[in-house]
């Protein structure tokens, strides 16, 4: 096992970096304890920890997240934590469990905002035409 493993996760415009090292099971997101976050966001972030319960008390996890909104930040953090745990433990069974449960745990969401086009106010919206 490595000393510290760094993995990243992306969702919309949110980017998260997770640092996993040996420890007692502390989880901090942007220097705040996981329990400081609202219940819904805490559930999203804790999904990989519930699936990897035999490792969750043996590692310390530190996550830095920036960009996006609260839910996309939580989903980016969740992806980063799952990737880092899978790499830190080197457990193929854990990777398989993550992939069967939800592919986005190990694969970042590639969808991005569609660029704005000319003659309109957005990606698809156009100025209205009136012939009367």
DSSP file (Angstrom, degrees, kcal/mol; ACC not computed):
  #  RESIDUE AA STRUCTURE BP1 BP2  ACC     N-H-->O    O-->H-N    N-H-->O    O-->H-N    TCO  KAPPA ALPHA  PHI   PSI    X-CA   Y-CA   Z-CA
    1    1 A X              0   0    0      0, 0.0    88,-0.1     0, 0.0    87,-0.1   0.000 360.0 360.0 360.0 143.2    0.0    0.0    0.0
    2    2 A X        -     0   0    0     86,-0.4     3,-0.2    85,-0.2     0, 0.0  -0.342 360.0-121.0 -78.7 162.5    1.1    3.5   -0.8
    3    3 A X  S    S+     0   0    0      1,-0.3    19,-0.6    18,-0.1     2,-0.4   0.986  94.3   0.3 -64.9 -60.8    1.6    6.3    1.8
    4    4 A X  E     -A   21   0A   0     17,-0.1     2,-0.4     2,-0.0    -1,-0.3  -0.998  66.4-158.8-133.9 135.5   -0.9    8.7    0.3
    5    5 A X  E     -A   20   0A   0     15,-2.3    15,-2.6    -2,-0.4     2,-0.5  -0.957   6.5-160.1-115.3 133.2   -3.1    8.3   -2.8
    6    6 A X  E     +A   19   0A   0     -2,-0.4     2,-0.3    13,-0.2    13,-0.2  -0.945  16.2 168.3-113.9 130.9   -4.5   11.2   -4.7
    7    7 A X  E     -A   18   0A   0     11,-2.0    11,-3.4    -2,-0.5     2,-0.3  -0.976  18.4-145.7-138.6 153.2   -7.5   10.9   -7.0
    8    8 A X  E     -A   17   0A   0     -2,-0.3     2,-0.3     9,-0.2     9,-0.2  -0.871   8.5-168.3-121.5 155.3   -9.8   13.4   -8.7
    9    9 A X  E     -A   16   0A   0      7,-2.3     7,-2.8    -2,-0.3     2,-0.4  -0.991   5.6-160.1-138.5 146.6  -13.5   13.4   -9.6
   10   10 A X  E     +A   15   0A   0     -2,-0.3    99,-1.5     5,-0.2     2,-0.3  -0.957  14.8 168.5-129.5 147.4  -15.5   15.7  -11.8
   11   11 A X  E >  S-A   14   0A   0      3,-2.0     3,-2.6    -2,-0.4     2,-0.2  -0.862  70.0 -42.3-155.8 122.0  -19.2   16.5  -12.1
   12   12 A X  T 3  S-     0   0    0     99,-0.4    -1,-0.0    -2,-0.3    56,-0.0  -0.402 125.3 -25.8  53.0-120.9  -20.5   19.5  -14.1
   13   13 A X  T 3  S+     0   0    0     -2,-0.2     2,-0.4    -3,-0.1    -1,-0.3   0.306 114.8 107.1-104.0  11.4  -18.0   22.3  -13.2
   14   14 A X  E <   -A   11   0A   0     -3,-2.6    -3,-2.0    53,-0.1     2,-0.4  -0.728  48.1-169.2 -90.5 136.1  -17.1   20.9   -9.8
   15   15 A X  E     -AB  10  66A   0     51,-2.6    51,-2.1    -2,-0.4     2,-0.4  -0.993   3.1-171.3-126.7 129.3  -13.7   19.3   -9.4
   16   16 A X  E     -AB   9  65A   0     -7,-2.8    -7,-2.3    -2,-0.4     2,-0.5  -0.948   9.8-162.5-122.7 141.2  -12.7   17.3   -6.3
   17   17 A X  E     -AB   8  64A   0     47,-2.5    47,-2.5    -2,-0.4     2,-0.5  -0.991  11.3-160.5-120.1 125.9   -9.3   15.9   -5.2
   18   18 A X  E     -AB   7  63A   0    -11,-3.4   -11,-2.0    -2,-0.5     2,-0.5  -0.904   4.4-162.3-110.7 133.1   -9.3   13.2   -2.5
   19   19 A X  E     -AB   6  62A   0     43,-3.2    43,-2.4    -2,-0.5     2,-0.5  -0.962  10.6-170.4-113.0 117.7   -6.2   12.3   -0.4
   20   20 A X  E     +AB   5  61A   0    -15,-2.6   -15,-2.3    -2,-0.5     2,-0.3  -0.936  14.4 157.1-114.2 129.2   -6.3    8.9    1.3
   21   21 A X  E     -AB   4  60A   0     39,-2.2    39,-3.1    -2,-0.5   -17,-0.1  -0.908  49.2 -76.6-140.1 168.2   -3.8    7.8    3.9
   22   22 A X  E    S+ B   0  59A   0    -19,-0.6     2,-0.3    -2,-0.3    37,-0.3  -0.393  75.3 107.3 -64.9 142.6   -3.6    5.3    6.7
   23   23 A X  S    S-     0   0    0     35,-2.4    37,-0.1    -2,-0.1    -1,-0.0  -0.932  76.1 -60.1 178.9-154.3   -5.5    6.5    9.8
   24   24 A X  S    S-     0   0    0     -2,-0.3    36,-0.1    34,-0.0    35,-0.1   0.374  81.7 -85.9-105.8   2.4   -8.4    6.2   12.1
   25   25 A X        +     0   0    0      1,-0.2     2,-0.3    33,-0.1    35,-0.2   0.709  68.4 157.4 103.2  23.4  -11.3    6.9    9.7
   26   26 A X        -     0   0    0     31,-0.1    35,-3.1     7,-0.0     2,-0.5  -0.626  21.8-163.3 -82.5 141.1  -11.6   10.7    9.7
   27   27 A X  E     +c   61   0A   0     -2,-0.3     7,-1.8    33,-0.2     2,-0.4  -0.981  10.1 177.6-126.8 120.4  -13.3   12.3    6.7
   28   28 A X  E     -cD  62  33A   0     33,-2.6    35,-2.8    -2,-0.5     2,-0.5  -0.983  12.5-166.8-125.9 133.3  -12.9   16.0    6.0
   29   29 A X  E >  S-cD  63  32A   0      3,-3.0     3,-1.8    -2,-0.4    35,-0.2  -0.980  83.8 -14.7-118.2 120.2  -14.3   17.9    3.0
   30   30 A X  T 3  S-     0   0    0     33,-3.2    -1,-0.2    -2,-0.5    34,-0.1   0.904 128.6 -56.7  50.1  46.9  -12.8   21.4    2.6
   31   31 A X  T 3  S+     0   0    0     32,-0.4     2,-0.4     1,-0.2    -1,-0.3   0.482 117.5 113.1  65.8   6.7  -11.3   21.2    6.2
   32   32 A X  E <  S-D   29   0A   0     -3,-1.8    -3,-3.0     1,-0.0    -1,-0.2  -0.872  74.3-109.5-106.6 141.7  -14.9   20.5    7.6
   33   33 A X  E >   -D   28   0A   0     -2,-0.4     3,-1.9    -5,-0.2     4,-0.3  -0.346  27.4-117.6 -64.6 148.4  -15.9   17.2    9.2
   34   34 A X  G >  S+     0   0    0     -7,-1.8     3,-1.5     1,-0.3    -1,-0.1   0.827 113.0  63.3 -56.9 -33.5  -18.3   15.2    7.1
   35   35 A X  G 3  S+     0   0    0      1,-0.3    -1,-0.3    -8,-0.2     7,-0.1   0.627  89.1  69.6 -69.8 -12.0  -20.9   15.5    9.9
   36   36 A X  G <  S+     0   0    0     -3,-1.9    -1,-0.3     2,-0.1     2,-0.2   0.608  85.9  86.0 -79.5 -11.8  -21.0   19.3    9.5
   37   37 A X  S <  S-     0   0    0     -3,-1.5     5,-0.0    -4,-0.3    -4,-0.0  -0.532  92.9 -89.1 -90.2 156.4  -22.8   18.8    6.1
   38   38 A X     >  -     0   0    0     -2,-0.2     4,-2.6     1,-0.1     5,-0.2  -0.214  41.7-107.6 -60.8 155.5  -26.6   18.5    5.6
   39   39 A X  H  > S+     0   0    0      1,-0.2     4,-2.2     2,-0.2     5,-0.2   0.869 115.4  50.9 -53.8 -46.7  -28.0   14.9    5.6
   40   40 A X  H  > S+     0   0    0      1,-0.2     4,-1.6     2,-0.2    -1,-0.2   0.917 114.4  42.9 -62.2 -44.9  -28.7   14.6    1.9
   41   41 A X  H  > S+     0   0    0      1,-0.2     4,-2.3     2,-0.2    -1,-0.2   0.876 111.4  55.6 -69.0 -37.9  -25.2   15.8    0.9
   42   42 A X  H  X S+     0   0    0     -4,-2.6     4,-2.2     1,-0.2    -1,-0.2   0.888 105.9  52.1 -61.7 -39.2  -23.6   13.6    3.6
   43   43 A X  H  X S+     0   0    0     -4,-2.2     4,-0.7    -5,-0.2    -1,-0.2   0.905 109.3  49.4 -64.0 -41.9  -25.4   10.5    2.1
   44   44 A X  H >< S+     0   0    0     -4,-1.6     3,-0.8     1,-0.2     4,-0.3   0.943 114.6  43.9 -62.1 -47.9  -24.1   11.2   -1.4
   45   45 A X  H 3< S+     0   0    0     -4,-2.3     3,-0.4     1,-0.2     4,-0.3   0.854 112.4  53.0 -66.7 -35.2  -20.5   11.6   -0.2
   46   46 A X  H 3X S+     0   0    0     -4,-2.2     4,-2.0    -5,-0.2     3,-0.3   0.514  79.6  96.3 -82.8  -4.7  -20.6    8.6    2.1
   47   47 A X  H <X S+     0   0    0     -3,-0.8     4,-1.8    -4,-0.7     3,-0.3   0.923  85.9  45.3 -53.7 -51.3  -21.9    6.1   -0.5
   48   48 A X  H  > S+     0   0    0     -3,-0.4     4,-1.8    -4,-0.3    -1,-0.2   0.842 111.4  54.9 -63.6 -28.9  -18.4    4.7   -1.4
   49   49 A X  H  4 S+     0   0    0     -4,-0.3     7,-0.3    -3,-0.3    -1,-0.2   0.847 106.6  50.4 -71.0 -33.5  -17.6    4.5    2.4
   50   50 A X  H >< S+     0   0    0     -4,-2.0     3,-0.7    -3,-0.3    -1,-0.2   0.858 112.1  47.2 -71.2 -34.4  -20.6    2.3    3.0
   51   51 A X  H 3< S+     0   0    0     -4,-1.8     3,-0.2     1,-0.2    -2,-0.2   0.836 117.5  42.6 -73.6 -32.1  -19.7    0.0    0.2
   52   52 A X  T >X S+     0   0    0     -4,-1.8     3,-1.5    -5,-0.2     4,-1.5  -0.347  72.7 146.4-107.5  50.2  -16.1   -0.3    1.4
   53   53 A X  H <>  +     0   0    0     -3,-0.7     4,-0.6     1,-0.3    -1,-0.2   0.775  64.2  61.7 -62.7 -27.8  -16.9   -0.6    5.1
   54   54 A X  H 34 S+     0   0    0     -3,-0.2    -1,-0.3     1,-0.2    -2,-0.1   0.735 115.1  33.9 -72.6 -18.5  -14.0   -2.9    5.9
   55   55 A X  H X> S+     0   0    0     -3,-1.5     3,-1.7    -6,-0.2     4,-0.6   0.634  96.8  84.0-103.0 -18.5  -11.6   -0.1    4.8
   56   56 A X  H 3< S+     0   0    0     -4,-1.5     3,-0.4    -7,-0.3    -2,-0.1   0.771  92.8  46.3 -63.8 -28.0  -13.4    3.0    5.9
   57   57 A X  T 3< S+     0   0    0     -4,-0.6    -1,-0.3     1,-0.2    -2,-0.1   0.492 108.8  57.3 -89.7  -3.2  -12.2    2.8    9.6
   58   58 A X  T <4 S+     0   0    0     -3,-1.7   -35,-2.4   -33,-0.1     2,-0.3   0.463 101.4  60.0-104.9  -2.9   -8.6    2.2    8.6
   59   59 A X  E  <  -B   22   0A   0     -4,-0.6     2,-0.4    -3,-0.4   -37,-0.2  -0.937  66.4-138.9-130.0 149.3   -8.0    5.3    6.4
   60   60 A X  E     -B   21   0A   0    -39,-3.1   -39,-2.2    -2,-0.3     2,-0.5  -0.880  22.8-159.9 -99.6 137.3   -8.1    9.1    6.7
   61   61 A X  E     -Bc  20  27A   0    -35,-3.1   -33,-2.6    -2,-0.4     2,-0.4  -0.976  11.4-177.4-124.6 128.1   -9.7   10.9    3.8
   62   62 A X  E     -Bc  19  28A   0    -43,-2.4   -43,-3.2    -2,-0.5     2,-0.4  -0.992   9.5-170.8-123.0 127.0   -9.2   14.6    3.0
   63   63 A X  E     -Bc  18  29A   0    -35,-2.8   -33,-3.2    -2,-0.4     2,-0.5  -0.957  12.2-163.8-123.5 135.7  -11.1   16.1    0.1
   64   64 A X  E     -B   17   0A   0    -47,-2.5   -47,-2.5    -2,-0.4     2,-0.4  -0.982  16.9-178.3-115.1 124.4  -10.7   19.5   -1.6
   65   65 A X  E     +B   16   0A   0     -2,-0.5     2,-0.3   -49,-0.2   -49,-0.2  -0.961   5.6 170.3-125.3 139.4  -13.7   20.6   -3.8
   66   66 A X  E     +B   15   0A   0    -51,-2.1   -51,-2.6    -2,-0.4     3,-0.1  -0.991  40.7  24.7-144.7 154.3  -14.1   23.7   -5.9
   67   67 A X  S    S+     0   0    0     -2,-0.3   -53,-0.1   -53,-0.2   -52,-0.1   0.150  83.6  50.6  81.6 160.1  -16.6   25.0   -8.5
   68   68 A X  S    S-     0   0    0    -55,-0.2    -1,-0.2   -54,-0.1     2,-0.1  -0.087  89.6 -56.9  73.5-173.0  -20.2   24.0   -9.2
   69   69 A X     >  -     0   0    0     -3,-0.1     4,-2.3   -55,-0.0     5,-0.2  -0.372  58.3 -88.3 -98.8-179.8  -23.0   23.8   -6.7
   70   70 A X  H  > S+     0   0    0      1,-0.2     4,-1.9     2,-0.2     5,-0.1   0.871 123.5  44.9 -61.1 -40.6  -23.4   21.8   -3.5
   71   71 A X  H  > S+     0   0    0      2,-0.2     4,-2.4     1,-0.2    -1,-0.2   0.916 114.5  47.1 -73.6 -41.8  -24.8   18.7   -5.1
   72   72 A X  H  > S+     0   0    0      1,-0.2     4,-2.0     2,-0.2    -1,-0.2   0.851 111.8  52.7 -68.7 -30.6  -22.4   18.5   -8.0
   73   73 A X  H  X S+     0   0    0     -4,-2.3     4,-2.4     2,-0.2    -1,-0.2   0.911 109.3  49.4 -64.9 -41.7  -19.6   19.1   -5.5
   74   74 A X  H  X S+     0   0    0     -4,-1.9     4,-2.2     1,-0.2    -2,-0.2   0.904 112.0  47.6 -63.8 -41.5  -20.9   16.2   -3.4
   75   75 A X  H  X S+     0   0    0     -4,-2.4     4,-1.8     2,-0.2    -1,-0.2   0.852 111.8  50.0 -70.5 -33.6  -21.0   13.9   -6.5
   76   76 A X  H  X S+     0   0    0     -4,-2.0     4,-2.3     2,-0.2    -2,-0.2   0.909 111.6  48.8 -66.9 -41.7  -17.5   15.0   -7.5
   77   77 A X  H  X S+     0   0    0     -4,-2.4     4,-2.7     1,-0.2    -2,-0.2   0.886 108.9  53.7 -63.9 -39.5  -16.2   14.3   -4.0
   78   78 A X  H  X S+     0   0    0     -4,-2.2     4,-2.2     2,-0.2    -1,-0.2   0.905 110.2  46.6 -62.6 -43.5  -17.9   10.9   -4.0
   79   79 A X  H  X S+     0   0    0     -4,-1.8     4,-2.5     2,-0.2     5,-0.2   0.920 112.9  49.4 -64.4 -44.3  -16.2    9.9   -7.3
   80   80 A X  H  X S+     0   0    0     -4,-2.3     4,-2.4     1,-0.2    -2,-0.2   0.907 111.4  48.9 -62.8 -42.5  -12.8   11.1   -6.0
   81   81 A X  H  X S+     0   0    0     -4,-2.7     4,-2.7     2,-0.2     5,-0.2   0.925 112.2  48.2 -63.6 -45.1  -13.2    9.2   -2.7
   82   82 A X  H  X S+     0   0    0     -4,-2.2     4,-2.4     2,-0.2    -2,-0.2   0.920 113.1  47.2 -63.1 -44.3  -14.2    5.9   -4.5
   83   83 A X  H  X S+     0   0    0     -4,-2.5     4,-2.2    22,-0.4    -1,-0.2   0.927 113.9  47.7 -62.0 -44.7  -11.3    6.2   -7.0
   84   84 A X  H  X S+     0   0    0     -4,-2.4     4,-2.9    -5,-0.2    -2,-0.2   0.900 112.2  49.1 -65.4 -41.2   -8.8    6.9   -4.2
   85   85 A X  H  X S+     0   0    0     -4,-2.7     4,-2.4     2,-0.2     5,-0.3   0.923 111.4  49.2 -63.4 -43.8  -10.0    4.1   -2.0
   86   86 A X  H  X S+     0   0    0     -4,-2.4     4,-1.6    -5,-0.2     5,-0.4   0.892 116.5  42.4 -63.1 -39.3   -9.9    1.6   -4.9
   87   87 A X  H  < S+     0   0    0     -4,-2.2    -2,-0.2    -5,-0.2    -1,-0.2   0.897 113.8  51.3 -74.5 -40.0   -6.3    2.7   -5.8
   88   88 A X  H  < S+     0   0    0     -4,-2.9   -86,-0.4     1,-0.2    -2,-0.2   0.909 118.6  36.0 -63.9 -43.6   -5.1    2.8   -2.1
   89   89 A X  H  < S-     0   0    0     -4,-2.4    -1,-0.2    -5,-0.2    -2,-0.2   0.804  90.1-146.7 -81.3 -29.4   -6.3   -0.7   -1.3
   90   90 A X     <  +     0   0    0     -4,-1.6     2,-0.7    -5,-0.3    -3,-0.1   0.737  42.9 154.4  68.4  21.7   -5.5   -2.2   -4.6
   91   91 A X     >  -     0   0    0     -5,-0.4     4,-1.6    -6,-0.3    -1,-0.2  -0.754  33.1-168.1 -91.2 112.9   -8.6   -4.5   -4.1
   92   92 A X  H  > S+     0   0    0     -2,-0.7     4,-2.1     1,-0.2    -1,-0.2   0.840  89.4  58.6 -67.3 -33.3  -10.1   -5.7   -7.5
   93   93 A X  H  > S+     0   0    0      1,-0.2     4,-2.2     2,-0.2    -1,-0.2   0.890 104.2  51.2 -62.2 -40.0  -13.2   -6.9   -5.6
   94   94 A X  H  > S+     0   0    0      2,-0.2     4,-2.5     1,-0.2    -1,-0.2   0.904 108.6  51.2 -64.4 -42.1  -13.8   -3.4   -4.3
   95   95 A X  H  X S+     0   0    0     -4,-1.6     4,-2.4     1,-0.2    -2,-0.2   0.905 110.2  49.7 -60.3 -41.9  -13.6   -2.0   -7.8
   96   96 A X  H  X S+     0   0    0     -4,-2.1     4,-2.4     2,-0.2    -2,-0.2   0.897 109.6  50.8 -65.1 -40.9  -16.1   -4.6   -9.1
   97   97 A X  H  X S+     0   0    0     -4,-2.2     4,-2.3     2,-0.2    -2,-0.2   0.927 111.3  48.6 -62.0 -45.3  -18.5   -3.7   -6.2
   98   98 A X  H  X S+     0   0    0     -4,-2.5     4,-2.7     1,-0.2     7,-0.3   0.921 112.3  48.3 -60.4 -45.2  -18.2    0.0   -7.1
   99   99 A X  H  < S+     0   0    0     -4,-2.4    -1,-0.2     1,-0.2    -2,-0.2   0.882 113.0  47.4 -66.3 -38.6  -18.8   -0.7  -10.8
  100  100 A X  H  < S+     0   0    0     -4,-2.4    -1,-0.2    -5,-0.2    -2,-0.2   0.878 115.2  45.8 -69.4 -37.3  -21.8   -2.9  -10.2
  101  101 A X  H  < S-     0   0    0     -4,-2.3     2,-0.3     1,-0.3    -2,-0.2   0.969 137.3 -21.6 -70.5 -53.6  -23.4   -0.4   -7.7
  102  102 A X    ><  -     0   0    0     -4,-2.7     3,-1.8    -5,-0.2     4,-0.3  -0.849  49.1-147.5-163.1 120.5  -22.9    2.7   -9.8
  103  103 A X  G >> S+     0   0    0     -2,-0.3     4,-1.7     1,-0.3     3,-1.4   0.801  95.3  69.6 -61.5 -30.3  -20.4    3.3  -12.6
  104  104 A X  G 34 S+     0   0    0      1,-0.3    -1,-0.3     2,-0.2     5,-0.1   0.583  82.3  75.4 -69.4  -6.7  -20.1    7.0  -11.8
  105  105 A X  G <4 S+     0   0    0     -3,-1.8   -22,-0.4    -7,-0.3    -1,-0.3   0.862 114.5  19.1 -67.9 -34.4  -18.2    6.0   -8.6
  106  106 A X  T <4 S+     0   0    0     -3,-1.4     2,-0.5    -4,-0.3    -2,-0.2   0.586 122.5  61.0-110.7 -14.4  -15.1    5.2  -10.7
  107  107 A X  S  < S-     0   0    0     -4,-1.7    -1,-0.2    -8,-0.0     3,-0.1  -0.962  80.3-130.1-120.7 121.3  -15.8    7.2  -13.9
  108  108 A X        -     0   0    0     -2,-0.5     2,-0.5     1,-0.1   -97,-0.2  -0.315  32.9-100.1 -66.4 150.4  -16.2   10.9  -13.8
  109  109 A X        -     0   0    0    -99,-1.5   -97,-0.2     1,-0.1    -1,-0.1  -0.598  32.2-165.4 -73.5 120.5  -19.2   12.4  -15.6
  110  110 A X        +     0   0    0     -2,-0.5    -1,-0.1   -99,-0.1     2,-0.1   0.556  48.9 115.9 -87.3  -7.6  -18.0   13.7  -19.0
  111  111 A X        +     0   0    0      1,-0.0   -99,-0.4     3,-0.0     2,-0.3  -0.404  41.4 176.7 -68.3 135.7  -21.1   15.8  -19.8
  112  112 A X        -     0   0    0     -2,-0.1     2,-0.1  -101,-0.1   -99,-0.1  -0.834  38.3 -75.8-131.4 170.3  -20.4   19.5  -20.0
  113  113 A X        -     0   0    0     -2,-0.3     2,-0.2     1,-0.1    -1,-0.0  -0.440  49.1-117.8 -68.6 136.6  -22.4   22.7  -20.8
  114  114 A X        -     0   0    0     -2,-0.1     9,-0.2     1,-0.1    -1,-0.1  -0.567  35.6-109.0 -75.0 136.5  -23.1   23.1  -24.5
  115  115 A X        -     0   0    0     -2,-0.2     2,-0.1     1,-0.1    -1,-0.1  -0.317  33.2-102.8 -70.1 150.4  -21.5   26.3  -25.9
  116  116 A X        -     0   0    0      5,-0.1     7,-0.2     1,-0.1     2,-0.2  -0.411  35.5-145.3 -69.0 143.5  -23.6   29.3  -26.9
  117  117 A X    >   -     0   0    0      5,-1.4     3,-0.7     8,-0.2     5,-0.1  -0.708  22.2 -96.9-107.2 162.3  -24.3   29.8  -30.6
  118  118 A X  T 3  S+     0   0    0     -2,-0.2    -1,-0.1     1,-0.2     3,-0.1  -0.305 104.0  37.0 -70.7 163.9  -24.6   33.0  -32.6
  119  119 A X  T 3  S+     0   0    0      1,-0.2     8,-1.2     7,-0.1     2,-0.3   0.582 111.1  70.4  69.0  14.5  -28.1   34.4  -33.4
  120  120 A X  S <  S-     0   0    0     -3,-0.7     6,-0.2     6,-0.2    -1,-0.2  -0.937  81.6-119.5-150.4 173.0  -29.4   33.3  -30.0
  121  121 A X  S    S-     0   0    0      4,-0.5     2,-0.2    -2,-0.3     5,-0.1   0.520  92.7  -3.4 -94.0  -6.2  -29.3   33.9  -26.3
  122  122 A X  S    S-     0   0    0      3,-1.0    -5,-1.4    -5,-0.1    -7,-0.1  -0.781  98.8 -58.9-158.0-158.9  -28.0   30.4  -25.4
  123  123 A X  S    S+     0   0    0     -7,-0.2    -8,-0.1    -2,-0.2    -5,-0.0   0.888 129.6   2.9 -67.5 -39.8  -27.1   27.0  -26.7
  124  124 A X  S    S+     0   0    0    -10,-0.1    -1,-0.1     2,-0.0     2,-0.1   0.666 103.7 102.0-119.0 -28.6  -30.5   26.3  -28.2
  125  125 A X        -     0   0    0     -5,-0.1    -3,-1.0     1,-0.0    -4,-0.5  -0.356  50.5-169.2 -67.5 138.0  -32.7   29.3  -27.7
  126  126 A X        -     0   0    0     -6,-0.2    -6,-0.2    -5,-0.1     2,-0.2  -0.834  30.4 -94.0-122.6 160.7  -33.2   31.6  -30.7
  127  127 A X        -     0   0    0     -8,-1.2     2,-0.1    -2,-0.3    -1,-0.0  -0.526  50.9-109.9 -69.1 141.2  -34.6   35.1  -31.3
  128  128 A X        -     0   0    0     -2,-0.2     2,-0.4     1,-0.0    -1,-0.1  -0.458  25.5-144.4 -76.3 147.2  -38.3   34.9  -32.2
  129  129 A X        -     0   0    0     -2,-0.1     2,-0.4     2,-0.0    -1,-0.0  -0.907  11.4-166.9-109.9 139.6  -39.4   35.7  -35.8
  130  130 A X        -     0   0    0     -2,-0.4    -2,-0.0     1,-0.1     0, 0.0  -0.994  12.9-177.9-127.6 130.0  -42.7   37.5  -36.5
  131  131 A X              0   0    0     -2,-0.4    -1,-0.1     1,-0.1    -2,-0.0   0.321 360.0 360.0-107.4   5.7  -44.1   37.7  -40.0
  132  132 A X              0   0    0      0, 0.0    -1,-0.1     0, 0.0    -2,-0.0   0.439 360.0 360.0-102.0 360.0  -47.2   39.8  -39.1
